[in-house]
Amino acid sequence: MPSTEKSPPSGWFRRTLLQIQLGAFLGLLAWGLLGGSVITWRYRPAADQAMSCAPSVHSALTDFVQFQLLAVAGGAALVVVVGSLGRRPSARAKT
């Protein structure tokens, strides 16, 4: 009967997953700290929206969420790239 136990992920796979998680967290943290000021800088209610600024608020919130997702993906990609570039010279130095 074949074994149903799965082997643990290899070292490079675990390291890459950790880098993705770290980058996603850092991207989310950076956007959480800076995103509000960027969105308020980009969106000023127009004079014709003095009574109802709902369209501006809706588009600002939509952009905020889209930029937040981009920050998570960009942070994850950046940390993986930097981590893989930094790992190669250290691996060569050991041999």
C-alpha positions as CSV (number, residue, x, y, z in Angstrom):
1,M,0.0,0.0,0.0
2,P,1.5,3.4,-1.0
3,S,2.3,5.9,1.7
4,T,-0.1,8.8,2.0
5,E,2.3,11.0,3.9
6,K,3.6,14.0,2.1
7,S,7.2,15.1,2.3
8,P,7.8,18.5,3.7
9,P,8.5,21.3,1.1
10,S,12.1,21.7,0.1
11,G,14.3,24.5,1.4
12,W,14.1,26.7,-1.6
13,F,10.3,26.4,-1.8
14,R,9.9,27.3,1.9
15,R,12.4,30.2,1.6
16,T,10.5,31.6,-1.5
17,L,7.1,31.3,0.3
18,L,8.6,33.2,3.3
19,Q,9.9,35.9,1.0
20,I,6.5,36.2,-0.7
21,Q,4.8,36.5,2.7
22,L,7.4,39.1,3.9
23,G,7.2,41.2,0.8
24,A,3.4,41.1,0.8
25,F,3.3,42.2,4.4
26,L,5.8,45.0,3.8
27,G,3.9,46.2,0.7
28,L,0.7,46.2,2.7
29,L,2.3,48.0,5.6
30,A,3.9,50.7,3.3
31,W,0.6,51.3,1.5
32,G,-1.3,51.4,4.8
33,L,1.0,54.1,6.1
34,L,1.4,56.1,2.9
35,G,-1.8,55.3,0.9
36,G,-4.1,57.7,2.6
37,S,-2.0,60.7,1.9
38,V,-1.5,59.6,-1.7
39,I,-5.2,59.2,-2.3
40,T,-6.1,62.5,-0.6
41,W,-3.4,64.2,-2.7
42,R,-4.8,62.7,-5.9
43,Y,-8.5,63.4,-5.3
44,R,-9.8,66.8,-4.5
45,P,-13.6,67.2,-4.8
46,A,-14.5,69.4,-7.7
47,A,-16.5,72.6,-7.2
48,D,-19.5,71.0,-8.8
49,Q,-19.5,68.2,-6.2
50,A,-20.0,70.5,-3.3
51,M,-23.3,69.0,-2.4
52,S,-22.5,65.4,-3.1
53,C,-19.0,64.1,-3.5
54,A,-20.0,60.4,-3.8
55,P,-18.5,59.9,-7.2
56,S,-15.1,61.2,-6.0
57,V,-15.2,59.1,-2.8
58,H,-16.2,56.0,-4.8
59,S,-13.4,56.3,-7.3
60,A,-10.9,57.2,-4.5
61,L,-11.8,54.1,-2.5
62,T,-11.7,51.9,-5.7
63,D,-8.2,53.2,-6.5
64,F,-7.1,52.7,-2.9
65,V,-8.0,49.1,-3.0
66,Q,-6.4,48.5,-6.4
67,F,-3.2,50.3,-5.3
68,Q,-3.2,48.2,-2.1
69,L,-3.4,45.0,-4.1
70,L,-0.6,46.3,-6.4
71,A,1.5,47.1,-3.3
72,V,1.1,43.6,-1.9
73,A,2.0,42.0,-5.3
74,G,4.9,44.4,-5.9
75,G,6.3,44.0,-2.4
76,A,6.2,40.2,-2.8
77,A,7.9,40.3,-6.2
78,L,10.5,42.7,-5.0
79,V,11.5,40.7,-2.0
80,V,11.7,37.5,-4.0
81,V,13.9,39.1,-6.7
82,V,16.2,40.8,-4.1
83,G,16.3,37.6,-2.1
84,S,17.2,35.4,-5.1
85,L,19.8,37.9,-6.3
86,G,21.3,38.2,-2.8
87,R,21.4,34.4,-2.3
88,R,23.3,33.6,-5.4
89,P,26.6,35.4,-4.6
90,S,26.5,34.0,-1.0
91,A,26.1,30.5,-2.4
92,R,29.1,31.0,-4.8
93,A,31.2,32.3,-2.0
94,K,30.7,29.2,0.1
95,T,32.0,26.9,-2.6
